[in-house]
Amino acid sequence: MDYKSGNIDLHVHSTASDGSLKPSEIIALARKIGLGAIALTDHDSIEGTKDALRFGIPESIGFLTGVEISAQPPQTFSFSGSFHILGYGIDVEDPALNTTLGAQQAARKNRNPQIIKQLNGLGIDISLNEVIAASGKAQIGRPHIGSLMLQKGIVQSMDEAFDRFLGRGKPAYIEKPVIPVQTAIDIIRSAGGLSVLAHPGLIETKNSRQIDELIAELVSLGLNGIEVFYPNHTHSQTNCFAQLAEKFNLLVTGGTDFHGAISPDIALGFGRGDFSVPYGIYETLKKALNKK
């Protein structure tokens, strides 16, 4: 694909989920570093997007409302790894969207005390109140728990916190709340938005044929796009996902999955310094939304 020059970031997390920067701070940073467009895609929450809109978006920055929904893969597929659906151009006042995400947020909140209880059972001295105090106004989750464990010297790095305690299959892991992928796609569509499969490279499929079959199934459910550009995608993965987007006539998106200090090696808009998403992708998404 031939896109115009420029740089955007359509996968960004704020304190409304598990990021360390407020929405207003992210918008200010995006303006400072000269990003052409941005989307806040907090986990199961549109409060960050709402805050950004209230703060005001500079005319120099393109902006898409967004969300990242934790979803259950189609029943015919069984694999490990993150499975998330991004929503772009959504009406943040849509009743069904707000009701569904509100339930997701409540379930996420109930997950945190269970994680703390598991850690306490392992002899780790940490409390939920400590995590809340250290996280400020952020919607706390595993990254904030891991960050406090690092501060207290329980672990030597965030990787260790997840590899030993908080990651899937580890002693303190508690399954997060998810909704059926069909529901995620439907509520995004009903809110006027476009649904996109997030970071497909993180989905641990058995082979390339399975990811092809997965995309085909998601397209049949109404999926609109695929996140081709992502810092942890290899060059071959990026090419593969671009080819799948073309094969299934899907929109292409991309972003850094920025979390601020929670993932300090990932910079807004530029990942680890060698990452970029062309501005033309934003223009294409806007045209698709205008058609809707």
CORHU-V258125 format. One record per residue. RES is the residue in three letters. OMEGA is omega in whole degrees, -180 to 180 (999 if undefined). Layout:
BEGIN
res & omega
RES & OMEGA
RES & OMEGA
END
This chain:
BEGIN
res & omega
MET & -177
ASP & -179
TYR & 176
LYS & 179
SER & 180
GLY & -178
ASN & -179
ILE & 175
ASP & -176
LEU & 177
HIS & -172
VAL & 180
HIS & -180
SER & 177
THR & 176
ALA & 171
SER & -175
ASP & 174
GLY & -178
SER & -179
LEU & 175
LYS & 178
PRO & 180
SER & 179
GLU & 179
ILE & 179
ILE & 179
ALA & 179
LEU & 179
ALA & 179
ARG & -177
LYS & -176
ILE & 173
GLY & 177
LEU & -180
GLY & -179
ALA & -176
ILE & 173
ALA & 174
LEU & -176
THR & -178
ASP & -179
HIS & 174
ASP & -178
SER & 174
ILE & -179
GLU & 177
GLY & 177
THR & 179
LYS & 179
ASP & 180
ALA & 179
LEU & 178
ARG & 179
PHE & -179
GLY & -179
ILE & 178
PRO & -179
GLU & -178
SER & -176
ILE & 171
GLY & -175
PHE & 174
LEU & 171
THR & -175
GLY & 178
VAL & 173
GLU & -174
ILE & 175
SER & -173
ALA & 173
GLN & 180
PRO & 175
PRO & -174
GLN & -179
THR & -178
PHE & 177
SER & 179
PHE & 178
SER & -179
GLY & -178
SER & 176
PHE & -175
HIS & 176
ILE & 176
LEU & 175
GLY & -179
TYR & 177
GLY & -177
ILE & 173
ASP & -174
VAL & 177
GLU & -179
ASP & -175
PRO & -178
ALA & 179
LEU & -179
ASN & 179
THR & -180
THR & -179
LEU & 177
GLY & 178
ALA & 178
GLN & -180
GLN & 179
ALA & 179
ALA & 177
ARG & -179
LYS & 180
ASN & -179
ARG & -174
ASN & 178
PRO & 179
GLN & 178
ILE & 179
ILE & 179
LYS & 179
GLN & 179
LEU & 178
ASN & 179
GLY & 177
LEU & 179
GLY & -179
ILE & -177
ASP & -180
ILE & -179
SER & 179
LEU & 179
ASN & 177
GLU & -180
VAL & 180
ILE & -179
ALA & -178
ALA & -175
SER & -179
GLY & -178
LYS & -178
ALA & 171
GLN & -168
ILE & 178
GLY & -177
ARG & 179
PRO & 180
HIS & 176
ILE & 178
GLY & 180
SER & 178
LEU & 177
MET & 177
LEU & 180
GLN & -177
LYS & 178
GLY & 179
ILE & 175
VAL & -178
GLN & 179
SER & 176
MET & 178
ASP & 180
GLU & 179
ALA & -179
PHE & -178
ASP & -177
ARG & -170
PHE & -165
LEU & -178
GLY & 179
ARG & 179
GLY & 180
LYS & -170
PRO & -176
ALA & -178
TYR & 174
ILE & -180
GLU & 178
LYS & 180
PRO & 177
VAL & 176
ILE & 178
PRO & -178
VAL & 178
GLN & 178
THR & 180
ALA & -179
ILE & -178
ASP & -177
ILE & 175
ILE & 180
ARG & -178
SER & 177
ALA & 176
GLY & -174
GLY & 178
LEU & -179
SER & -174
VAL & 175
LEU & -178
ALA & 175
HIS & -179
PRO & 179
GLY & 179
LEU & 177
ILE & -173
GLU & 178
THR & -178
LYS & -178
ASN & -178
SER & 180
ARG & -179
GLN & 178
ILE & 176
ASP & -180
GLU & 178
LEU & 179
ILE & 179
ALA & 179
GLU & 180
LEU & 177
VAL & 178
SER & 179
LEU & 177
GLY & 179
LEU & -178
ASN & -173
GLY & -180
ILE & 179
GLU & -177
VAL & -176
PHE & -176
TYR & -174
PRO & -178
ASN & 174
HIS & 174
THR & 179
HIS & -180
SER & 177
GLN & 179
THR & 178
ASN & -180
CYS & -178
PHE & 176
ALA & 178
GLN & 178
LEU & 178
ALA & 179
GLU & -179
LYS & -176
PHE & 178
ASN & -179
LEU & 174
LEU & 178
VAL & 175
THR & 178
GLY & 178
GLY & -173
THR & -171
ASP & -177
PHE & 177
HIS & -178
GLY & -176
ALA & 179
ILE & 176
SER & -171
PRO & -180
ASP & -179
ILE & -180
ALA & 177
LEU & 175
GLY & -172
PHE & 178
GLY & 179
ARG & 175
GLY & -178
ASP & -175
PHE & 176
SER & 176
VAL & -175
PRO & 180
TYR & -179
GLY & 178
ILE & 177
TYR & 180
GLU & 180
THR & 178
LEU & 179
LYS & 179
LYS & 179
ALA & 178
LEU & 178
ASN & 177
LYS & 179
LYS & 999
END
